[in-house]
Amino acid sequence: MANRMTAAMRVLCCAVMTLLAFAQVAHADLAPANGPPHLAMTLVPETASPRAGQTLTVAIDTRPEKGWHGYWRNPGDAGFAPSLTWALPKGARADAELQWPVPTTLLIAGLMNYVYEAPYAPLATLHVPAGLAKGTRLPVKLAINYLVCTNAICVPEAQDLTLDLTVGDGAPAGNGRFDAWRAAIPKALDAAGTYQVKDGRLVLAVPLPAAAKVQDAAFFPYGPDMVKYAAPQTVTRDGDRLLIATEGAPKGGIAGVLRIGPNLGLSVTAAAGTVALPTDRSGWSAALLAFAGAVLGGLILNVMPCVFPILSLKALHLARGGEDERAARIDALGYMLGAVLMCVALGGLILGLRAGGSVVGWAFQLQDPRIVVLLIALTFAITLNLAGRFEVPVPQFASHGGAAGSIATGALAAFVATPCSGPFMGAALGAALVLPWPAALAVFAGLGLGLALPFLAIGFVPALRRRLPKPGLWMERFRRVLAVPMALTVLALLWLAWRQAGTPGLIAGIAVMVAMLLVLSFGGKRQKRGEGFGWALAAAALVVPAGVAAALTGGAARPAKVDGDAFSEARLAALRKDGRPVFAYFTADWCLSCKVNEASSIDTAGTRAAFAKNKVAVLVGDWTDGDPALGRFIQAHNRAGVPLYLYYAPGAAEPQVLPQVLTPGMLAGLK
C-alpha cells in the first residue's frame, strides 16, 4: 500500500508541476530567469540568401546546459513539447511540424521521458514567397516556450530568436553541421509494419532486411494511447523483421520512431493485424518436426499429374533392367540426389530473397509468366517424348538410366512439383522460414527426400522390383498413356500464362508449343531414318523457348474469378468488428492443390448454402502474381505458400487454421 501511495504521489507531483509550467508559459509576462537559459538556442539557416519561391531549412541549434535536458515532440509520461510561434514576412509560411532528431529515454521515479541531454537541432521548413526581388530583406522571428529539467527540478523557459535573411541565389552558407543534423533525422520506412495485442502484450513487427545493422533499438511513439511509455521493450531480430514486444492497447494505428543506432532512426507506421512469433530457434524438436512434415509432404507430391509420369517411367526402366542390383541402386541414389539438390537450391534462393526484403514463398518462380512459358516448353517436350514423337538425350533421361540421367530426372521431378502443396508440406515449409538457415535448408532437403522415397524403395528393395510387371509391348502403350496427365499439365500452365499476362502470355505459350512440335517432330523423323537428332535442332529446342519467354513483356493480368470478396486486412477487420464469422482462403492459379480444394469443397452448392445459412463471409486472397501484402500475411501464419485456409469465429482472438485438404462437410460445419 505504501508503495502504491508513493507512486501516486510522484505522479500527482509531476502533474501539478506540469500544469504550473503550462500556466506560466501561457502568460506573456513570464518572468525571465536569472542568467542565461538552460537551453541555449540559435536559429541557423542552410543559406542566408534563399531564392524567391523556394523552401529553406532552418535549424534550431539547441545546447542543453550540463545536467539539464529538453523534450522531444512527445515528452512521454511528464513534461510538455515545445510551443513555437513564428513571425514571418508577408507571404512566407512555416511547416506546422518540425523534423526532430531521435531522442533518448530517461526513466525517473517510474516515469518515462523522451528527452535530449546532448546538443540537438530540430529542423524547420520555411517557404519563401515567390516574386521577391533579390536583396529583399526577410526578417524571421521565433517565439519558443519550452520546459527544461534536471532529474530533480523543471523550469519553464521562453526565448525570442531572430534571423535576418536576404533574397538571393540560394548559395549554401557553408555550414557543415547541416549534414550531421540531417543525418540525425529519422528516415521514413517505405514498408508498413504490423502490430498485434494479445493478453495485454503488444508485439510490433517492423519489416527490416536482415542485413541492416541494429544497435540499441527502441520505439518512440508519436502520440499517447499507443504503447505504455514506461513498459520495458524487448527487441528481437526475426529474419527480415524486427519484433518489439511491450505493453499497450492502441485504438488505431501506430506511428513513431524506431531507433536502430546512435542518432539513427526510422519513421515507421503500423496497422493492426496478425504477427507470427518466431519458434524456438534453439530447439531441435521444431526442426525435426518440420523435417518430418517436409518428407511426408514430398512423398504425397508423387501422385501429382506432373510428377507421376516421371516416377512411373523410372520404375519401368527398373523393370526393363532386370535384377541388376548395382544399377538399380545407382539410379535410385541419383534420382534422390537430383530431387534434394533442386529443393535445396529453390529453398536457398527463397531464403536469400527474403533476407533481401522480398516477400516470396514456395513456387515463387511461377509468379513470373516468363518462367511459366519455359515450363510450357519443357512439359510439352516431355509430353511429345512420352507420345513417341522423338527420342533425344535431353528428355530421354526420363526413361533411361545412369547416374547423370537419374540426377536430372530427380531435379526435373522436384522442379515441376513446385506448384503443389499438400498435407504436412505447407506447415513444414512455413516453419523453415523462421528456423536458422542450416535447419531451413535441411527442411527443404527433406522435401526432396520425400519426393524420392518411392524410387529409393524400388531401387533398394529387390522384392518390390520383382513385383513390377515384366517387360513387354505393354510398356510402350503405358508410356503413351502417361502422356495424358503430362498434356493436362501443359494445358494448366498455358491457362496460367493467360491468367498472368493476358493475351500476350497465351500467344507466347502457344508459340513455344508450335515451335517445339515442329522442331522435335522433325528431329524424331531423322531418328526414325537412323540419323542423329541434329545439334542445330537441339539448339533450336533450347533457344526458341528462351527467346519467346524473354520477349514476353506481360499484359493485363486477368482478375481472379472468386466466389467471395477480395481479401484485405481492412475488410477482415471490418467484418470481424460486425461480429461476422469469416472464412478466408489464399490461393493461386498455379497451385494445383488449391484448385482441387476449390472444385471439390469450396465452390460447391452445398458449401455456398451452408455459408449463406450461417452468414459466413468469404474472403479470397489471390497470390498468383505474388502480392507482397498477401505474402506478408501468409508468412504471419507460418506458411511458406498457398493454400492457406483460415476461419475466424465471432469473438475469437485467433483464427482456426484449417487443414490443407478440405472436405465439404468440414466447411459446412463452420458457424
N, C-alpha and C positions, 0 to 999 in steps of 0.2 A: 504494500500500500504506500509506503514511504517513497519507494522508487517511482511509483506512478505519479504521486503528488509532485515530486521533484521535477519529473519530466514535464508535467503540466505547467508548473511554474516557469520552466525555461521557455516553453512555447509562448506562454502569456506575456512574459517579459519581452521576448523578441517581437511579438505582435504589437505591444504598446510602443516599443522603441521605433518600429517601422511606421506606425501611424503618426507618431510625433514628427518623424522625419518628413513624411508626406505633408503634414500641416505646415512645417517650416518652409518647405520648398514651394508650397502653393502661394505663399505671400511674397510680394515683390520687395518688401522691406526686410528681407532676410539679412540678419546681421552678419557682416563679414567676419571671418575667423581671424584671429591674431596671427600674423605671419603669413608665409606663402601657403597655398593649398597643398593638401596631402597628395593630390594627383596633379602633377604639372602637365598642362595640355598646350599644344601648339597646332595651329592649322598649317598643313604643309601641302601645297598644290603640286600635282605632277608637272604642270607647266604654269609659269606666271603670265604667259601670253596666249591664252586659249583662242582658237578660231571661233568666229561667229557661227552659230548654228550647230556647234559640236558639243559633245559631252566632256566633262572634266572630272577627274578623280581627285578628291581632296582627302588626305589622311588626317585623322585626329591623333597626332603623336602624343601618347599618354605614358607618363613615367611615374609609377607609384613610389611614394616615399618608403624607405625601408621599414618593413613591419606592417605596412598598410596594403589594402587590396581594393580594386574596383570590381564592378559586377558586369556579367555578360548580359545579353538581351533577355534571357530568362534567368533571374537571380537564383532560383532554386527555392528552398524552404523559407528563406528570410531575405531581407533587403528589397530593393526595387531597381529596375533597369533605369539607365539614364534617360532624361527627358530633354529633347532638343527642340529649339525654336530658331528657325533661320530667318534672317533679314537680308533679302537679295534684291538686286536691281530689278526694275520693271521688266517683265517677260521672262526672267530667269526662274528656275524652279529646282528643287532638290528631291531626289527619290525618297519615299517615305521610310524605307528600311535601309539601315546601314549594313555593310558587309563586315561581319565580325570574325576575328580570328578564333581559333579553337581555344576554349577556356580550360581551366584546371578545376579540380574538385577540392573543396575544403569542408571537412566534417567537424562541426563544433557542437558539443552537447547533444549529439544525435540528430543535428540539423545539417542537411547537405546544402552547400553553397557552390554556385558556379561563378568562379572569380578569375581575376588576373592579378598575380603577385609580382610579375616581371613587366618590363616595358612592353606595350602593345599599341596597335594602331588600327582602330576601325576605319573603314573606307567609306566615304560618301560620294555619291554621283550627282554632279550639278549639270544642268542643261543650260547652256549659254544661248541667249536669244539670237535669232537669225537677223541679218540685215544691219548689224552694227559695223561701223567703220573702224578700221584699225586705229589704235590709240585711244579708243573709248575706255574710260575707267570703269571697273566693275568692283565696287566695294562689297565685301561679303562679311556678314556678322553672324555669329552663332552664340546663342544663349543656351548654356547647358547646365542642368541641375542633376545632381547625382548623389549617391551615397558612397562614402568611403569608410572602411572599417579596419580595425585590427582584430585580433582574436578576443579582445575584451570590450572594446567600445566601438560605436559607429557615429559618424559625424556627417550631416548633410552639408554639401558644399554647392556653390554655384560659380560659374565663370562666364565672362563675356569675351569671346575670341573674335579676332578680326583678321581680315586678309584683303590685301589690295591687289587686284588683278588688272591687266590691260589687254584689250582685244588685240591679237597679233597673229603670228603664223603658226602657233601651236608648238613651237620648239620646246623640247624637253628641258626641264630645269636643271638636269644633270644631277639629280638626287638619286644615288644608287640604292638608297634604302627602300625605294618602292618595290624593287624586285623581291626583297625579303618580306615586305609587308603583304604583297600579293600572294606569295608562296604560302603564307600562313592562313589565307582564307580557304575554307573547305571547298573542294571541287564537287560539283553535282554528279551523283552516280546515275548513269543513264538507265539502269535497270531497277525496277521497284522491288522492295523486299516484301516479306510476308510475316505476319505475327499470329500467334495463337495463344489463347488464355485457357488454361485448364487447372482446376483446383487452386485458383488464386495465383498460379505461376504463369508468368508471361515469358514466351520464347519468341525472340525476334530473329528471323533468318534474313541475312543480307547477302545478295549474290556478290561474290568477290573471288576472282581467279585464284587458284591455289598458289600461283607463282607470286602473287602480291605479298610483300612483306608487311607484317602487322606487329606493332610493338606498343605496349601499354594501352591496349584498346579500352574504350569506354564510350557509352552512348549518352548524349546530352539532348533531351527533348526540347523542342522549341516552345512548348506550352504546357500548361498544367493538365492533369487528368489523363496523362499518357502512361507514365511509369511513376512508381514511388521513388522520389528523389534519393532518399537515404538508404534504400534497399541495396544490398550487395549485388553486384553484377558479375556473372560468371561468363567469360568469353571463351569459346572453343572453336577450333577450326574443323570443318567437316567438308573436305574436298574443296569444291569451288563455292562454298558457303561459309559465312561467319555466323555463329549462333550466339546470341546474347540472352542469357537467362536471368530474369529478375522478377520483381513483383509489380503488378499494375493491372488496371481494368479499364482500358481505353473505351471510349464511347463511339469512336470513329476511327479514322486513320491515324497513323503515327508519322511524325516528321521531326527531324532533328539532325544532329551532327554526330558522326561516328569518328572518334579519334583513332587513328591507326599508327600514329607515331608522334614523336615530339614536334609540336607545331605543324602537324599534318593531319587533315581530316577530310571526310566525305560528307556531303549533304545528302541525306537519304530520306526516302518516304517508304511507307509500308502499309498494306491493306490487310484486313482480317482474312484468314484462310487457314489452311492445314499445314503444319510444319512437321515434317518427318524427322524424328530424333535419331541420331546415329546409334547403331547397335554397339554392343561391347566389342571394341576392336581388339582387345587383348585376349579374348577367349577363343579357344579353338572350336568350341561347340557350335557357334554360329557359322563358322567357315565350313565345318564338316557337314552341318545340316544343309547349307546352301549347295555344297558339292554333291551330296546325295540327291537333292532335288534336281540339279542340273543333269546328273546321269539318267535319272528316271525320265526327265523331260526329253532328253536326246533320244532315249530308247523309243518313246512314243512317236517321235518325228519320222521314224522309218515307215509308218503306214501312210504318210502323206503322198499325194499323187505324183509329186515331182521327185521324191526320193525312192519310192518303192520300185520303180522300173530299174534304177541303177543297182540297187541292192539285189534284185532278182537276177539281173544279168551276171553279177559276180558269183551268185550262188550257182547259176547254171554253168559257169565256167569251171567251178569246182567239180560239178557232176561230170562234165566232159573230161576233166583231168584225171579221173580215176582215184587211186589210193596213194598218190604221191604226197606223203606227209610233209616233206620239206617245202614243196611248192605251195601247198595249202597254207602253211603257217606264214610263209613269206608274204603271200597275198593278204592274209588277214592282218598281219602286223603293218604292212604298207598302207592298207586301207585305213586302219586306226590312226597311223601317224598323219596321213593326209587330213583326216577329219579333225584331229586335235589341233594340228598346226593352223588350219583355216579358222577354227573357232577362236584360238588364242590370238591370231592376227586381227580378227574382227574385234575381239574384246579389247585388245591393246589399243586399237585405233579409237574405239569408243571412249576408253579411259583418257587417252591423250586429248581428244577433242573436248571432253567435259572439263578437264583440267585447264584448258584454254578458254573456258567460259561458254562453250556451245552446249545447247541442251539437246542431246541426241540419245537414242536408245537402240535396242536391238532392231536390226533390219533398217537402220538409218539410211543405208545406201539406196534403198528402194524409194526414198523420198525425192530422188533426183531422176527425172524422166530419161536422162541420157543413159544412166545405168540400166534402167528398165529396157531401153532399146537394145542394149548389148545383151541383156539376158534373153530377150526375144530371139536374137540371132543364135545364141548358144543352145537354148532349149529346142528351137526349131531344127537346128543341125542334128541334135540328138534324136529328135523325132524322125527325121529322114533316115538316119542311120539305123534306127530300130525297124523302120519300114523296109529296109533293104535297098534303099536307093543308092547307097555308096558305102565304101569301106576305105577309110583313110586313117592314118595314125592319130590325128587329132581327136576325133570322137571314138576311135577304136579302143581307147583304153577302158571304155565302159564294158567291154566284153572280152578283153584279153588280159592275161596275167602279167607277172613280172613285178618287181618292186616298184619301178618308176610308174608303171601303169596303175598299180593299186594305190599308190600315194595320190596320183592325180584324180583317181576315181573318188577316193575319200574326201579330198578337198572340194571336188565338184558337188558331191552329195551335201556337204556342210553348207556350201555357199547357196545352193538352190533351196535349202531348207530354211533360210533366214526369214522368209515372210511368215513363218508359222510360229505359233506359241501354243502351249497346251498345259495340262495339269503339271504342277511342280515347277515347270520351267520358268514361268513369269516371276514367282516369288524368289526363286533361286537367283536369277539374273538381277532382280531388284536389290537383293542383299549384296550381290557382288559390287554394286556401285558405291556402297558405304563401307566396304572392307578395305584394308590396306591392299595396295596394288598386287603384291605377290599372291595373297589369298584370292583376290578378284580374278587374276589370270588362271589360278587353279580351278575356280568355278567354271570359267569358260572352257578350260580343258576337259572338265567333267562332262560338259555338254557334248563335246566331240567324242569322248569315250562312250557315252550312252548311245550315240548315233552308230558307233562301230560295233557295239556289243553283239548283235545278231551274226555279223560276219566273223567276229572273233570266235564265237561259239562254233560256227560251221567249220572254221579253219583248224581249231584245236581239238574238236571232239569228233573222232572218226565215225562214231555211231550215228551222229547227225548227218554226216556226209553220205553214209550208206543208205540212209532213209530218203535221200534225194532221188528223184526219178532217173532212170537210166537214160543215157544219151540216145537221141533218135531224131527223126524228122520233126517230131512234135516241138522240138526246141526252137526251130526256125519259126513255126507257126506262133508259138508263145511269144517269141521275140516281137513279132508284128502286133500281137495283142497289146504288148506293153507300150507300143507307140501311141495307143489311145489316151491313157492318162497323161503322157507327156504332151500330146497335142492339146489336151484340155488346159495344161499349164501354160502353153503358148497363148491360147485364147485369153486366159485370165490376165497374162502380162500385157497383151495387146489392149485389153479393156482398161487396164491400169494406166497405160501410156496415154490413152484417150482422156481418162479422168484427170490426169495430172496436167497435161499440156494441151488439151483440146484437140482440134483438127490437125495441127502440126504434129502432135505426138502420134495420132492414129496413122497419118500418112508415113511418118518415119518408120513405125513398126511394120506396116505393110511393105514398105520399100525394102527393108532388110530381109523380109521373108522372101520376097520375089527374087532378090539378088542371091540369097543363099540357095534357093531352089534351083536357079539356073546354073550357078557355079558348081554346086555339089552334084547335081544330076549329070552335068557334063563330065565331071570327074569320075562319077560312077560308071558311065558308059565307057570311058577309057579303061577303067579297071576290068570291065567285062571282056574287053578285047585283049586282055593280057598286058596292057600297058600300065605305067605308073599313073598315079593321080595327077602329078604335074606340080612343080613348085610354083608356077605362075598362078594356077588355080588355088593352091593352098594359101598363097599370099593374098589373093583377092578375097578369100573367105575370111581373112582377118582384117584387111584394110577397109573393105567396103562398109561393114557394120560400124567400125570405129569412125569412119568419115561421116556417115549418116548421123551417128549419135553426136559427134562434135558440132555438126551443122544445126542441130536442134536447139533453137533459142527459146522454145517454150511457146506458150499461148495462154489464153484464159483458162484457168482451171475450172472444171465444171463443178458447180455446187453439189454437195452431197445430198442425196435423197434420203431423208431420215424421217422416221415416224416419231417426232418429238421436237422440242426446241433445241437450238444450238446451245452448247454448254458455255457458260461463263461463270466465274466465281460470284459476280454481282447478281446474276439471275438465280444461282443456287441460294445465295444468302436471302434474297427476297422471298423465294418460295418457302424456305425454312422459317423465316420470320412470320409468314402467314400460317404456319402450322401444317403445311402440306407434306405428305410423305413424298420422297423424291428417289427415283431410280435413275442414276447417271451411269452411262456406259461410254467407253472410249474405244474407238475402232479406227481402222484404216483400210483403204481399198486393197492394199497389198497383203492384208492379214487374212489368211485362209481360215484359221480357226474362228476369227471374228465373224466372217461371213457365214460359216456353218451355224454358229450360235444364233445369228440374226435370222437365218432362214428357218431354223428348226424350233427356236424358242421365243425370240423377241418379237419378230414381225409375224405374229400369228393372230388369228381371230380370237382365240381363247385368252391369250395374254392381253390383247387390247381391251377385251371385255372386262377382264379382272381388274386391270388398271383403272378403267373408267368407273367401275363399281366402287373401288376403294379410293378413288380420287388421287391416284398416284401420278405425280408429274414425271415426265420423261425428259431427260436432258442428254444430248448426244454430242460427244466430243470427237470430231473428225480429225485425226492426226495424219492424214495421208501426206500432207505437204510439210510435216514437221513443225507445226506451230510451236514456237518456244514457250508461250504461256501454258499451252496444254502439256508440253514436255515437263515443265517445272511442276505442274500439278500432279502428273503421273508419277514423277520421281518422289514427290512428297508422300506418296502412298507406297513407297518401297517397291516400285515396279520399274523395270528397265524398258518396257514397251507395252504394246497392247496385245490382247484385250485386257481391260480393267473394268470391273463391274462393282458399283457402289450403291448401297441402299441406305438412305437417310430416313430413319423412323422419326415421327414427330417428337420433338423434345429430347432426342438422343444427342449426347455430346459428340459422339464419334460415329462415322458411318460403318455399316457392316460390309466387309469386303467379301463378295460372293465368289464362288469357285469359277475357274476359267472354262469349265464345261457346264453349260446351263441346261435346265430342263423346263418345259412349260409349267409343270406343277410347282417348281421352285419359285418361279416368277409370279404365278397366280396366288401364292401364299403370302406375298408381300402386302402389308396393310399399314 
